[in-house]
Amino acid sequence: MSQMSLFEVPTEFKERLKELKEAGLDRTQAELLLQVELGFALMEHLELDDEPVTAPWAILSGMPLRHPRLQNLNEMERRAIANTRQIVPFSARFAWLGALRSYLRIPIDQRNYGDFTPQNWDTYIINAAKNLRHQVHQDLYEQCLIANLHIRLRKVKRVEAGTTYQFEAKTGEETVIVPVKFTQQQVQNAQIQPLPWFATRSRTSFSLRISDLELDAAWIDERESALARQFGWDETAKGHWVARFRKINFHKVQENGTLLPQEEQILELDGFINIAGMVASGKTTVSQLFSVNLLRHHCDRRITLVVSDVQSAIKLANQINWWFCNDPENDDPVAVPILGRSKRDAHLQSFSASKDYQEHRQRGQPHWGERWLGTACPLQGQLKERDFIQLLDGKALKPGIEPCHSLKEMPKSDRSKRHKNLGSSYLCPFFDKCPSKQVYRDMSNARVWITTPGAMGMAGLPRHLELRPIKIGELVNEQSDFVVFDEIETIKKWFDDTYAEEVVLTDGGNSGVFDDIGVKTEQFSKTNRVMPPSTQRWTGAERDAQKAITATLTLLDKQVGHQVLQNWIKRGYFTPNSLLFKFARRLAGLEEFEHPDTSDALSRANARLIQPIVRYFDALLNEDDPFHFI
């Protein structure tokens, strides 16, 4: 399949694609045929075939729809939806409509659905279905809806001895192509960790008496007293954990809203639990003491602490490891920070300048952060001295851009020329022993993971260890018994920005969509004056949109705009439906909203009055071609 998804399509689906190609359809048509009809089959499976042929995209999009048939789905129906979303890549309205148009160009005798056209998109799926269907397809769709899909694995290749590879390296603003070659011994020593690199975990409920955490607090105080004597800590460096614990006033809220007495408090963890409290009320103290309790008494459990920023993660990992370990060089850590790699250079700079690291240096105490932020790259040691001096200007590779899994085979012809983005990527054979990858070797045995919402949502895992295309957050969900979100309001903002990203249309700079797209459109037009009709419509729509933006912002300007319009916009957000509905009422001579005292008879009369106007707006909003009215 061409689209990127987390799971593979069933083998039967792939085999049927081959059969359709042999029967005369090209691969694009064959995929489209099966994908569109699987979308229809899903609707029939959910007993939603009395919906229009345009409806499947709404189910595929994952939007929360308050439809009676979607409120009480059983396990198999939920699986059918999930499977179809992985196989059918048309989760947007216009993508689905475009797929339908292409589907109608497939010969009618090949299709199971056919009695609809772009002129009657409101045809019900049940009416579009043909009486005589291809049974092989019907059987295939049923299998796809109930199948256990296998997770998709990323493809990897190992380097070969004597072959010259190349990678991109940044030296300031410039990017250079650097060649590298490996010996037979180096290739033989290279290892790829077999999957799974973590054991399968089974979660169970957990309960803890809050008063037991005082013993853990006392244990930490003893450990910090020993560290203070060893490294000459100031009194302010100690946590005074028993005193902090005794300030906590923890009460469980019962279902009837009453509070249990503090001496009877038991923390029961089974599903989602919210611990609310004022600032500095001890929520973070409870989470850290809970982590220590697990490390001391529950060796089979793993906890993940999600903090707001990278430096907090490194600092907390260092703190926990000093409680349980003595030597950052040789001891296996009990806690590791799991961070993204793309900003590793920024992480390193912030760490070096942090107060926590500077205080450790002043008192001669090693910091565990140095273990995970090493910059040594063995691959760089393979470079010829000439290339190192001429291409890299004698500088080390920038942290975070090491070509761990992006080596490319250099073209065999004309090796003097450097080329970018050639063919498959190869794995660096030094990964297993690379000092800068120490955190991944520590992860599997560490029972406290500390990460950030940014890393959970955006960072992935090296292909040397994990071939599944999953993010850190998915690994945390799979491998952690407990996940604690600290400073939840900050973390929620991170997740909102990641999964519900705000798209800026224009902001007067270069970050808005229309601030940049106009320049690119004109540059394209300079060398492509004769365009296909669809491209001409698109470029015309883009220019008209620029005019509309300019006119709108002019009307809202404080100097040359209109105060009435500005005040109206300030009232709040609006959708096309609500905006056009208000406009229709205004055109009919009515107020935007009915007065609360309006009688039912008058409301019905007003509805009949605006109905002819609303029909025009409905036609605009429901038009399948967004450029038709432009």
Helices and strands as residue ranges (DSSP letters): H 11-22, H 27-45, H 56-61, G 68-70, H 75-87, H 93-104, G 108-110, G 118-120, H 125-128, H 135-146, E 164-171, E 174-181, H 184-189, E 206-209, G 210-212, H 213-231, G 235-237, H 241-246, G 262-264, E 266-269, H 283-297, E 303-306, H 310-324, E 335-338, H 344-353, H 355-362, H 369-372, G 378-382, H 385-390, E 407-409, E 425-426, G 431-433, G 435-437, H 438-443, E 448-451, H 453-458, H 472-479, E 482-485, H 488-499, H 513-527, H 533-556, H 563-569, H 576-587, H 600-622
